[in-house]
Amino acid sequence: MMQRGELPPPPGTPPTEIRKKKKGIKKLFVRLKRSGSTQIASDDEEAPMGFQRGGRLRATAGARLGWSRDIKSNGDIDMPFAKWDTDQVAAWLHELGLSQYVSMCRVSVKNGATLLEASPQTLYSELGVKNPLHRKKLLLALQAISKNEKDKMGELDYTWVTRWLDDIGLPQYKDSFHEARVDGRMLNFLTVDDLLSLKVTSALHHISIMRGIQCLRLNHFNPNCLRRRPTDEPYESGAEVMLWSNHRVMEWLRSVDLAEYAPNLRGSGVHGALMVLEPRFLADTLAALLCIPPTKTLLRRHLNTHFVSLVTSECQAEKREIERLPTFVPLNSLAKIKPKKRAFTRKKRGGEDEDYLCPFDTPLPSSMKLDGVINGASTTNKVPSYLTEVRSTDMVHKQRDEINQDVQTQKHSQAIVYRIIPCI
């Protein structure tokens, strides 16, 4: 049936085309009603002829993010975190990368004080933070806020960590680190169990990340400390090599006529801090990672000569001394780390049962002379009162019995000296 004011269709038009035309006109009116374009200009004022910056017309009609309409920015907040309202706390969660918990935050959190007093169990049950790494990230951030600490590590967000994985030669773990929202503060307090939950099972990759974290601590978590390109300096060694990224090591291999083996370092986790700071990383380890056959002795000797000149002869001498120890275990790219079986006991937070991937008292080679480093330990971080060790990585660290043995040996040598002095 035709409506009033509607023109009849041309003769010979099939019925399906008539229905499509009616449907198209109806759809057009629905679009105009939804977009509100019929109310753009009123009778009293002229409608703009085109798009103007700051005008009422938008360039696109794309959907906006749901959180951007309601959450306020925390850029200029001077009040304490405990007095923040729900919207400010929700915006803070979004800045941390935990926007999936914003909706539960609006329901359960009244102000910042509520979140500061929350326990891990409360975060799990009330906010629904079931990912243990997300809970750790949130607890570390709240701990820093409660102590009113402004640390450089907190300025390194999770996107920076993904780029850092590229620099140390482990881009294959970028997705797992990004999903866990690992930031600079979490890197500093990363444990072996955390790394296993991030699907990092290679022992060599554990040590690579450990030495990368140690390099960040020595450089006060400077985001631009690593060197990705060759510098103007004709020769670099020691502390300068420690800052080399994986790409910079590959450039060095090309400069010493090993360009055909350089691509083999992609995804290997080899970087400058691993080469210099790790006592078990030798020239033979690098040759194995480069897939240089053992039969090519001249090529391996060539690599060993340039490797020693790169890490300095003093550092190489320390590596050789550790290699002669009976407890020495060479690095192997095929070695895997398995979770440690623990007894069913209640774990004390911050106690000796918590194994940091990079302990705060990790020693440095004695040949390394850096600012802010005393007796091989960095002074930029507070060393815990308890002893820690890296388990399952076969690292050569002093344990308690070895420390006691060293103390007894030192006392015995002093007693011998005291006996010799009167004779002199």
Secondary structure by P-SEA (a helix, b strand, c coil): ccccccccccccccaaaaaaaaaaaaaaaaaaaaaccccccccccccccccccccccccccccccccccccccccccccccccccaaaaaaaaaaaccccaaaaaacccccaaaaaaccaaaaacccccccaaaaaaaaaaaaaaaaccccccccccaaaaaaaaaaaccccaaaaaaaacccaaaaaaccaaaaaaaccccaaaaaaaaaaaaaaaaaccccccccccccccccccccccccccaaaaaaaaaaaccccccccccccccccccccccccccaaaaaaaacccccaaaaaaaaaaaaaaaacaaaaaaaaaaaacccccccccccccccccccccccccccccccccccccccccccccccccccccccccccccbbbbbcccccccccaaaaaaaaaaaaaaaaaaaaaaaac
